Amino acid sequence: MTGPLDVHRSKPNTGGGAVRYQHAGAVFGTEAEYRSLLYFFITAGVQLGERICCLVPGGERLRALDRLAAAGLNVGRLTGRGQLLVMSVRDHHVRLPLGEPGGMLAWLARYADNTRAEGFSGLRIMVEANWIRENLRPPDADGFEAYIDRLTGDRPGAFLCAYDRRRCGTEAHLWAAAHRDRIDPALSYRDESLQIVPVGSGIRVIGRVDMRNRAVFTRVLTAAVDRALSTRTDVQLHVHHLSDPDGPAVAALARTARQLSAIGLSLVLRAPSTSLLRIASVLWDELPAGLMILP
């Protein structure tokens, strides 16, 4: 990760890949995946001028602040200007049962409306959602998710339920998949030379792949193949801003395309840069099976 991010409140926009009006689920299994999830979800909201609220399990507020800082966020500045709030689910009447007048659902609606009144463009909420499934019976948990669908459909912003598969096992993936949208932290990465960002139609790669981050690039491609297996959709790779990839990175693209071809799918390179096409023309006599290039 780079140093602490400090993004000043901006006018609302729909920046590339930003998550808005969305109720998404995500599964993480390592601290690195969790930090990546935090970084991309929260900074998208900061750049859109939204207020960010992180709901964490009871007694974990200070730990959550440390994790936000480790993810590269300037926690002090964001909290100081009221754009970031981190609190326990037991604070501020965020408690069970959810449907009470002072319970979580009523609080969320009021807080979202107050946020707009205070000049923010919307409300972006991230909740470590294991506690919801651990404390609610299935019908009540489904009712909670249905309410969040209505909340995010009527108000600008986004809501992310993050599940720790170390606590929930395979059920975490089932719960995340039940959401309208899905964010996969394994498909996100950022360092000083490379940025990999999930977007609605696939993955956007920005920067340079070299020996320092090539292993990460390869892991992202592997995760994309895994997701394609479950969704039965082609992998869309936006590579217009991928500059001067080295030979092994281009070879990894060919290998990924062949893996997808074996299951009847394709790797689609969208708007490849001149440098990528130049390197590919040296390495490939013809397009590998399963590879498509679109402008």
Salt bridges, closest charged atoms under 4 A:
ASP6 OD2 - ARG77 NE 3.14
ASP6 OD1 - ARG81 NH1 3.79
GLU31 OE2 - ARG63 NH2 3.82
GLU31 OE2 - ARG67 NH2 2.70
GLU31 OE2 - ARG166 NH2 3.67
GLU33 OE1 - ARG165 NH2 3.45
GLU50 OE2 - ARG20 NE 3.07
GLU50 OE1 - ARG124 NE 2.61
GLU60 OE1 - ARG63 NH1 3.50
GLU100 OE1 - ARG95 NE 3.81
ASP113 OD1 - ARG155 NE 2.78
GLU118 OE1 - ARG51 NH2 2.63
GLU128 OE2 - ARG67 NH1 3.68
GLU134 OE1 - ARG167 NH2 2.77
ASP142 OD1 - ARG133 NH1 3.66
GLU145 OE1 - HIS23 NE2 2.94
GLU145 OE2 - ARG133 NH2 3.94
GLU145 OE1 - HIS179 NE2 3.27
ASP149 OD1 - HIS23 ND1 2.69
ASP149 OD1 - ARG180 NH1 3.37
ASP164 OD1 - ARG166 NE 2.93
GLU192 OE2 - ARG212 NH1 3.65
ASP210 OD2 - ARG208 NE 3.93
ASP210 OD2 - ARG212 NH2 2.82
ASP244 OD2 - ARG208 NH1 3.89
ASP244 OD1 - ARG278 NH2 3.87
ASP246 OD2 - ARG214 NH2 2.65
